[in-house]
Amino acid sequence: MYPIRKGMTVSLSILLTAALAAGCSSSQSTGTEPTAETKPPQQQEKFEPVTLKMYQAQAYWTEADFKKLFQEPVQKKYPHITLEFVPNTSIEKALAAGEDIDLISVWNGLMPQYDDMGLFEDITPLAKKMNMDLGRFDQGALDSVKAATKSGLLYGLPNWVQIYVTYYNKDIFDRFGVPYPKDGMTWDEIIELAKKVTREDGGTQYLGLDPDYLTRMLTPLSLGIVDGRTDTTDVNSEPYKLVYETGKKIYDIRGNTPKEGIMKGSVTDRFAKDKNVAMLTTINLFDKLTADPSLNWDVAQYPSYSSRPNLYGAYDINVTAISKSSKHKDDAMRAMEVIFSDEVQLMSSRAGKLPLMKDPKFNAEFLKGNEAFKDKKIQSIFKSKPAPASPPYSNFYTKSRGIVVDKFKEYVEGKKDVNTALREAEEAITQYIKSEKP
């Protein structure tokens, strides 16, 4: 039954009449509660019109996405709610100007930064109050949202996760008579395959494997470089050594270094425009790969470390949160109820934004209905799962990541051995953090 909301007055006679009617009809009850649509108007909740402003910390959603997956579904169920998209104003500037912020779309890696600004609060009590079923979500994703900040609280809900994929150019494999990559390959196996398609032919240097950026290879091992709880690093350790040594094997393949340099230039352009990369291991690029119909590509499962089979990058999540300062938190949660409904999340999956729900039907519907993907092995992606959450990201992450990558390049170029490179990386990160902390 709908609760009697604060401020409503109900006469005793009406209550008695309703109670007697319920008792008299109990023998004929169907066992189902009347819905809002079937209840008499006086029993339906009355809402005041409200406008909710949604900001995004990065460009996660286009205005077309927002209209289709947020604005229209919410207004359909709750006509009193108008969602307003604020795509081009930074959250920092909005906070400084005292602007109303109701909803925030944010990467879980940026949550520590905004938590320091006092932007979030635990949504668990509000979800309970509004009967939001958190049991529908992938528990690992909820744990990753909690692990994103020092508090360990649930500041928002996971809207979609970044997927990791092995893309391959079928024409290059066909040209050299080499079998396509298979699902379930380890990094060592895919490196061996890359050696067979790394060659110069007809004036073109073909690269067997482009691993994108070093962080893509770190996250399957749940390595976040700097622990956001303690602002300390342990990069001089065996897990980082494994990544360094695996990465070096890739660039040690004769002819497999891009002309722009190690981990430089656009991996998308090399694969999709230049068409000289046989395999690219990276995140979701599906929207980029359909621009040129002549690109003959397909996908396979992302490679695994043998110690962590069938795991790709750690939960790299887009989170929708309610601002601590919002004056309309109940309505913001009503909007979230619609945004995270099965109907809208299935729409999101078909549009290429993979939901984080327990039910496998959301994976099964990924990119369904799009002719560009009808013959692709899309379901190969889901043979891997996200790795467990790493410690929360630190505000010192970005520059520390640059240090780790620079030392990796020195190692690959033969300027440092692996132990020296990792030791110097850890020393440089520790010194940087010490110099920046008050």
Backbone torsions as a table, in degrees:
resi	resn	phi	psi	omega
1	MET	NA	148.9	175.7
2	TYR	-73.1	136.8	-179.5
3	PRO	-70.8	155.3	172.3
4	ILE	-79.2	116.8	-174.2
5	ARG	-80.2	153.8	179.3
6	LYS	-55.5	133.0	178.4
7	GLY	98.9	-13.1	179.2
8	MET	-84.9	143.2	176.0
9	THR	-117.4	132.9	-178.7
10	VAL	-128.4	127.3	-177.7
11	SER	-72.9	151.8	-180.0
12	LEU	-61.4	-38.2	-177.5
13	SER	-63.6	-38.2	179.4
14	ILE	-65.5	-42.3	-179.6
15	LEU	-63.0	-44.0	-179.9
16	LEU	-63.7	-43.1	-179.8
17	THR	-61.4	-43.7	-179.7
18	ALA	-64.0	-40.4	-178.6
19	ALA	-65.2	-44.3	179.3
20	LEU	-63.7	-40.4	-180.0
21	ALA	-63.1	-40.5	179.1
22	ALA	-63.8	-42.4	-179.4
23	GLY	-65.0	-42.4	-177.2
24	CYS	-67.6	-29.2	-174.2
25	SER	-97.8	2.9	-173.5
26	SER	-61.7	-32.3	-178.3
27	SER	-67.9	-20.0	-178.7
28	GLN	-107.0	11.6	-175.6
29	SER	-66.2	142.9	177.5
30	THR	-87.6	-7.6	179.9
31	GLY	83.0	8.5	179.2
32	THR	-119.2	144.0	176.7
33	GLU	-77.9	142.3	173.5
34	PRO	-63.8	144.3	177.4
35	THR	-85.5	171.4	178.3
36	ALA	-60.1	-30.9	-178.0
37	GLU	-73.3	-28.2	-175.6
38	THR	-95.9	-12.4	-179.0
39	LYS	-74.4	149.8	173.4
40	PRO	-59.4	149.2	-176.9
41	PRO	-51.0	-36.9	-175.8
42	GLN	-69.3	-15.1	-179.3
43	GLN	-95.9	-11.4	179.6
44	GLN	-80.8	146.8	179.0
45	GLU	-68.0	143.2	176.9
46	LYS	-107.0	129.2	-177.8
47	PHE	-118.3	145.8	173.8
48	GLU	-84.9	142.3	177.3
49	PRO	-57.3	140.7	-178.7
50	VAL	-147.2	145.4	174.0
51	THR	-111.9	124.5	178.6
52	LEU	-108.0	130.5	179.4
53	LYS	-98.1	130.0	179.2
54	MET	-115.9	123.1	177.7
55	TYR	-105.9	154.9	172.8
56	GLN	-127.6	138.7	-176.0
57	ALA	-74.5	-27.2	174.7
58	GLN	-140.5	178.4	-175.3
59	ALA	-83.9	72.7	-179.0
60	TYR	-83.1	-34.4	-173.8
61	TRP	-125.5	138.2	169.5
62	THR	-83.0	168.4	177.5
63	GLU	-64.7	-32.0	177.0
64	ALA	-67.0	-42.5	175.4
65	ASP	-57.0	-48.3	-175.8
66	PHE	-60.5	-43.9	-178.9
67	LYS	-62.7	-43.8	-174.6
68	LYS	-77.0	-39.5	-170.7
69	LEU	-103.6	-9.1	179.7
70	PHE	-125.1	-66.9	-167.9
71	GLN	-62.0	-54.9	-174.9
72	GLU	-66.3	-45.8	178.6
73	PRO	-62.4	-38.9	-179.9
74	VAL	-65.6	-45.5	-178.2
75	GLN	-66.7	-30.0	179.3
76	LYS	-65.5	-42.7	-178.7
77	LYS	-84.5	-37.3	-177.9
78	TYR	-124.7	83.9	-175.9
79	PRO	-59.0	-20.1	-178.1
80	HIS	-78.7	-11.3	-177.9
81	ILE	-99.4	125.1	171.4
82	THR	-110.7	120.0	177.2
83	LEU	-92.9	129.6	178.8
84	GLU	-114.2	125.0	-178.4
85	PHE	-89.8	128.6	178.6
86	VAL	-119.2	85.1	-169.3
87	PRO	-83.9	-24.6	-168.0
88	ASN	-115.8	12.8	177.9
89	THR	-111.3	126.9	-178.1
90	SER	-67.6	147.4	179.3
91	ILE	-63.4	-38.2	179.5
92	GLU	-59.0	-45.7	-179.9
93	LYS	-66.7	-38.5	179.4
94	ALA	-63.9	-41.9	178.0
95	LEU	-64.2	-43.5	-179.1
96	ALA	-64.1	-32.6	-178.8
97	ALA	-86.9	-2.8	-179.7
98	GLY	73.2	24.4	179.9
99	GLU	-69.4	153.0	174.5
100	ASP	-73.1	127.8	174.5
101	ILE	-126.0	121.7	-179.8
102	ASP	-107.0	-47.3	-179.4
103	LEU	-124.9	147.7	179.9
104	ILE	-132.5	134.2	171.7
105	SER	-105.1	121.4	-170.3
106	VAL	-147.2	145.2	171.9
107	TRP	-73.0	139.4	-178.1
108	ASN	-60.8	-25.8	177.1
109	GLY	-69.4	-19.9	178.2
110	LEU	-94.7	-5.9	-175.3
111	MET	-61.6	-36.8	177.7
112	PRO	-58.8	-39.0	-179.9
113	GLN	-61.3	-45.3	-178.6
114	TYR	-78.8	-25.9	174.5
115	ASP	-63.5	-38.7	177.5
116	ASP	-62.1	-23.7	178.7
117	MET	-87.9	-0.1	179.5
118	GLY	75.1	29.4	-174.1
119	LEU	-80.5	-25.7	-170.1
120	PHE	-112.6	163.4	165.5
121	GLU	-150.3	161.2	-178.5
122	ASP	-60.7	125.1	-179.3
123	ILE	-92.4	-2.6	-176.3
124	THR	-57.1	-47.5	178.7
125	PRO	-61.0	-38.7	-179.7
126	LEU	-69.0	-39.3	177.4
127	ALA	-61.9	-40.1	178.4
128	LYS	-66.0	-44.3	-179.9
129	LYS	-59.4	-38.8	-175.8
130	MET	-96.2	13.0	176.3
131	ASN	58.9	39.6	176.5
132	MET	-83.2	123.8	-176.5
133	ASP	-85.8	98.6	-179.7
134	LEU	-76.0	-13.0	178.7
135	GLY	-68.7	-12.0	178.8
136	ARG	-75.7	-19.3	-173.0
137	PHE	-85.1	154.0	170.1
138	ASP	-59.3	118.6	-175.1
139	GLN	-62.4	-36.2	177.7
140	GLY	-61.4	-35.0	178.5
141	ALA	-69.1	-43.6	177.1
142	LEU	-61.7	-41.4	178.6
143	ASP	-62.4	-36.2	-179.9
144	SER	-69.7	-35.4	175.7
145	VAL	-65.2	-42.5	178.7
146	LYS	-64.9	-38.5	-177.1
147	ALA	-75.7	-9.6	-175.7
148	ALA	-69.3	-22.5	-178.0
149	THR	-127.8	164.4	-176.7
150	LYS	-64.7	-27.3	-175.5
151	SER	-69.2	-31.0	-174.8
152	GLY	73.6	15.5	-178.8
153	LEU	-94.6	159.8	179.6
154	LEU	-87.6	98.2	-176.3
155	TYR	-88.8	-12.4	-179.2
156	GLY	-168.9	-175.5	-178.8
157	LEU	-118.4	143.4	-176.3
158	PRO	-76.4	118.4	-175.6
159	ASN	-88.6	-47.4	174.2
160	TRP	-153.5	158.4	-177.3
161	VAL	-115.5	144.4	174.8
162	GLN	-72.3	133.1	179.1
163	ILE	-100.9	154.4	178.2
164	TYR	-114.7	135.8	-168.9
165	VAL	-140.8	147.4	164.2
166	THR	-98.7	111.1	174.6
167	TYR	-93.0	143.4	175.5
168	TYR	-140.5	147.5	179.8
169	ASN	-92.0	108.0	-175.1
170	LYS	-63.7	-32.6	-178.2
171	ASP	-64.6	-37.0	179.6
172	ILE	-67.0	-44.3	178.6
173	PHE	-63.5	-41.2	178.6
174	ASP	-65.3	-38.6	-178.5
175	ARG	-58.3	-39.2	-175.8
176	PHE	-104.1	7.1	176.3
177	GLY	63.5	38.1	-177.1
178	VAL	-110.9	135.8	178.5
179	PRO	-61.4	148.9	178.3
180	TYR	-66.7	156.7	174.3
181	PRO	-61.1	149.0	-178.1
182	LYS	-109.7	161.0	172.1
183	ASP	-68.4	150.0	174.6
184	GLY	86.0	8.8	-178.3
185	MET	-75.3	145.9	172.4
186	THR	-87.5	170.0	176.8
187	TRP	-60.2	-42.3	-179.6
188	ASP	-63.0	-37.7	-179.9
189	GLU	-69.5	-40.2	-178.5
190	ILE	-72.8	-29.2	175.0
191	ILE	-66.4	-40.9	176.5
192	GLU	-62.4	-40.4	177.1
193	LEU	-64.2	-39.1	-179.2
194	ALA	-61.1	-33.7	-179.9
195	LYS	-60.6	-29.4	-176.0
196	LYS	-78.7	-18.3	-178.5
197	VAL	-119.7	13.4	173.8
198	THR	-98.6	104.1	-178.6
199	ARG	-164.3	161.3	175.1
200	GLU	-95.2	132.7	-178.1
201	ASP	-153.1	127.9	178.0
202	GLY	60.9	31.3	179.2
203	GLY	84.1	2.5	179.8
204	THR	-114.4	132.5	173.6
205	GLN	-90.8	115.5	179.4
206	TYR	-94.0	130.4	178.1
207	LEU	-94.9	128.4	-176.9
208	GLY	-73.0	-37.7	-175.4
209	LEU	-151.1	126.3	173.1
210	ASP	-113.9	116.1	-176.8
211	PRO	-87.7	8.6	-176.2
212	ASP	65.2	-129.0	-174.1
213	TYR	-101.6	157.6	-174.8
214	LEU	-60.2	-33.0	-178.3
215	THR	-62.4	-26.3	177.0
216	ARG	-61.8	-31.7	-177.9
217	MET	-88.5	-15.5	179.2
218	LEU	-81.6	-40.8	-169.7
219	THR	-66.8	-28.3	175.1
220	PRO	-62.0	-19.3	176.6
221	LEU	-98.3	11.1	179.1
222	SER	58.5	42.1	-178.9
223	LEU	-103.0	118.7	-176.6
224	GLY	-111.9	9.6	174.6
225	ILE	72.0	-54.7	178.3
226	VAL	-126.5	128.3	178.0
227	ASP	-75.6	116.7	-177.1
228	GLY	-68.1	-16.6	178.3
229	ARG	-79.5	-35.2	-173.9
230	THR	-115.3	-10.5	-174.2
231	ASP	53.2	45.4	175.5
232	THR	-125.4	162.2	-179.6
233	THR	-129.1	153.5	175.2
234	ASP	-135.2	41.6	-176.2
235	VAL	-66.0	-22.3	176.9
236	ASN	-82.8	70.5	-174.3
237	SER	-151.4	169.8	-174.2
238	GLU	-62.0	-41.7	179.9
239	PRO	-60.3	-42.0	178.1
240	TYR	-68.8	-34.3	177.2
241	LYS	-62.2	-40.6	177.5
242	LEU	-59.5	-43.7	-179.8
243	VAL	-66.0	-45.9	178.5
244	TYR	-57.6	-47.5	-176.3
245	GLU	-68.7	-36.6	176.8
246	THR	-66.2	-44.2	178.4
247	GLY	-61.7	-40.0	179.7
248	LYS	-63.4	-36.7	177.5
249	LYS	-59.0	-35.3	-179.7
250	ILE	-66.3	-46.9	-176.5
251	TYR	-82.2	-11.7	174.7
252	ASP	-77.1	-13.3	175.7
253	ILE	-66.8	121.8	-176.8
254	ARG	-57.8	122.5	178.7
255	GLY	88.7	4.5	-174.7
256	ASN	-97.8	8.7	177.2
257	THR	-94.7	125.8	179.5
258	PRO	-58.3	151.6	-179.4
259	LYS	-63.2	-24.7	177.9
260	GLU	-75.0	-18.6	-178.9
261	GLY	116.1	173.9	-177.9
262	ILE	-65.6	121.2	178.4
263	MET	54.5	42.1	175.0
264	LYS	-127.1	163.8	-179.9
265	GLY	77.2	-178.1	-176.4
266	SER	-95.3	115.1	177.4
267	VAL	-65.7	-33.7	179.8
268	THR	-64.4	-44.8	179.5
269	ASP	-63.8	-40.7	-179.6
270	ARG	-62.5	-41.4	-177.2
271	PHE	-79.1	-47.1	-169.6
272	ALA	-92.6	-27.9	-178.1
273	LYS	-104.4	-52.9	179.2
274	ASP	-73.3	-29.3	177.2
275	LYS	57.6	38.4	179.4
276	ASN	-115.7	14.5	177.8
277	VAL	-112.0	123.0	-178.4
278	ALA	-74.5	-42.9	-179.7
279	MET	-136.5	136.8	177.2
280	LEU	-127.9	120.6	178.7
281	THR	-105.2	109.7	-175.2
282	THR	-160.8	-161.1	-175.1
283	ILE	-93.6	-166.9	-174.6
284	ASN	-65.4	113.1	176.4
285	LEU	-121.6	17.8	-170.7
286	PHE	-58.6	-34.6	-179.5
287	ASP	-68.5	-23.7	-179.2
288	LYS	-85.5	-24.3	-171.1
289	LEU	-86.5	-7.0	-178.7
290	THR	-96.7	-3.3	-176.3
291	ALA	-67.9	-33.6	-177.4
292	ASP	-116.1	104.2	-177.7
293	PRO	-62.2	-18.3	-178.8
294	SER	-79.4	-10.5	177.7
295	LEU	-74.0	114.9	-175.0
296	ASN	-97.5	90.9	-171.0
297	TRP	-125.8	164.4	170.9
298	ASP	-154.5	-176.2	-176.6
299	VAL	-130.2	156.6	172.2
300	ALA	-138.7	169.4	179.0
301	GLN	-60.0	143.2	177.8
302	TYR	-64.4	139.8	-179.2
303	PRO	-65.8	151.5	-178.2
304	SER	-115.5	155.7	163.4
305	TYR	-76.4	141.3	-176.1
306	SER	-61.1	-26.0	178.9
307	SER	-78.7	-13.9	-179.9
308	ARG	-136.9	69.6	-176.5
309	PRO	-64.2	144.4	173.5
310	ASN	60.8	30.7	171.9
311	LEU	-118.8	132.6	170.4
312	TYR	-109.1	-155.5	-172.5
313	GLY	-56.1	153.3	177.6
314	ALA	-60.3	163.3	-177.4
315	TYR	-54.3	105.4	179.6
316	ASP	-106.9	96.3	-159.5
317	ILE	-117.9	141.0	164.8
318	ASN	-90.8	124.5	-175.3
319	VAL	-112.4	135.1	171.1
320	THR	-103.6	122.1	-175.4
321	ALA	-124.6	159.3	174.6
322	ILE	-102.0	130.4	-178.8
323	SER	-66.8	139.0	177.3
324	LYS	-59.7	-29.5	-175.9
325	SER	-89.8	-2.3	-177.8
326	SER	-59.2	139.2	176.5
327	LYS	-91.4	0.0	-173.9
328	HIS	-133.5	53.4	-172.2
329	LYS	-67.4	-36.6	178.4
330	ASP	-62.8	-43.8	179.3
331	ASP	-70.1	-32.8	175.7
332	ALA	-63.0	-39.1	177.7
333	MET	-71.0	-33.2	174.5
334	ARG	-62.2	-40.3	177.0
335	ALA	-63.1	-41.5	178.6
336	MET	-63.1	-38.1	178.1
337	GLU	-55.3	-41.7	-179.7
338	VAL	-74.7	-45.4	-178.5
339	ILE	-57.1	-36.1	-177.6
340	PHE	-100.2	15.3	175.3
341	SER	-69.6	157.7	177.5
342	ASP	-56.0	-43.0	-175.9
343	GLU	-58.8	-48.4	-176.5
344	VAL	-73.8	-38.5	179.5
345	GLN	-67.2	-31.9	173.7
346	LEU	-67.6	-39.3	174.7
347	MET	-60.4	-42.0	178.9
348	SER	-61.6	-44.2	179.9
349	SER	-61.6	-44.4	179.3
350	ARG	-65.1	-26.5	178.9
351	ALA	-84.6	-3.4	177.0
352	GLY	99.0	9.9	174.8
353	LYS	-108.0	106.3	-169.9
354	LEU	-78.1	117.5	179.4
355	PRO	-68.3	166.9	-179.4
356	LEU	-120.0	64.0	179.4
357	MET	-112.0	155.9	179.1
358	LYS	-65.2	-40.1	-172.7
359	ASP	-65.1	125.0	-178.9
360	PRO	-66.1	-8.9	-178.7
361	LYS	-63.2	-24.7	-179.2
362	PHE	-72.0	-37.1	174.3
363	ASN	-67.3	-40.9	-177.2
364	ALA	-63.0	-26.7	-177.4
365	GLU	-93.8	1.3	-175.8
366	PHE	-60.1	120.4	178.8
367	LEU	63.0	14.2	178.2
368	LYS	-65.3	144.1	177.1
369	GLY	90.1	-7.8	178.5
370	ASN	-98.2	116.7	-175.1
371	GLU	-59.1	-28.8	-177.7
372	ALA	-64.5	-19.2	-175.0
373	PHE	-116.0	6.4	-170.8
374	LYS	-65.0	-28.0	-178.5
375	ASP	-105.2	9.1	-178.4
376	LYS	-90.5	152.1	-178.7
377	LYS	-84.9	57.9	-173.6
378	ILE	-59.0	-37.3	-175.8
379	GLN	-69.8	-10.5	174.3
380	SER	-60.8	-31.0	-178.3
381	ILE	-57.7	-38.2	-170.5
382	PHE	-84.4	7.6	171.0
383	LYS	-77.2	-13.2	172.1
384	SER	-108.8	156.1	176.7
385	LYS	-124.9	158.9	175.9
386	PRO	-61.5	144.6	177.5
387	ALA	-72.3	158.9	177.3
388	PRO	-56.6	155.4	-177.1
389	ALA	-62.7	141.4	170.6
390	SER	-84.8	171.7	173.3
391	PRO	-57.8	161.0	-178.6
392	PRO	-57.9	147.7	176.9
393	TYR	-65.4	146.4	177.7
394	SER	-97.4	155.1	172.4
395	ASN	-65.8	-10.8	178.3
396	PHE	-96.3	8.9	-172.9
397	TYR	-64.1	-49.9	-168.8
398	THR	-59.4	-51.4	-179.3
399	LYS	-68.3	-36.2	178.6
400	SER	-64.0	-38.1	176.0
401	ARG	-59.6	-42.8	178.2
402	GLY	-59.9	-38.0	178.2
403	ILE	-64.6	-45.0	-180.0
404	VAL	-61.3	-41.4	-179.8
405	VAL	-68.7	-43.1	179.6
406	ASP	-61.3	-41.6	179.2
407	LYS	-69.6	-32.9	175.1
408	PHE	-62.3	-44.1	179.6
409	LYS	-61.8	-41.2	178.2
410	GLU	-61.0	-39.1	178.3
411	TYR	-65.7	-47.5	-179.3
412	VAL	-62.7	-37.7	-178.6
413	GLU	-78.7	-0.3	176.6
414	GLY	82.4	11.6	-179.3
415	LYS	-80.9	-24.2	-179.0
416	LYS	-141.3	149.0	169.4
417	ASP	-80.1	166.7	-172.1
418	VAL	-62.4	-40.0	-178.3
419	ASN	-66.5	-41.4	178.5
420	THR	-65.7	-43.3	-178.5
421	ALA	-60.6	-44.2	-178.9
422	LEU	-71.0	-38.9	178.6
423	ARG	-63.5	-44.0	179.9
424	GLU	-67.4	-34.8	177.4
425	ALA	-63.3	-45.8	-179.8
426	GLU	-64.6	-41.9	179.3
427	GLU	-63.3	-42.0	-178.7
428	ALA	-67.1	-40.0	179.2
429	ILE	-66.4	-44.6	179.8
430	THR	-61.1	-42.2	179.1
431	GLN	-66.6	-40.9	178.2
432	TYR	-60.8	-46.8	-179.2
433	ILE	-62.6	-42.8	-178.9
434	LYS	-62.9	-38.1	-178.1
435	SER	-73.1	-23.4	-176.8
436	GLU	-94.9	-22.9	-177.9
437	LYS	-77.1	143.7	-179.7
438	PRO	-66.4	NA	NA
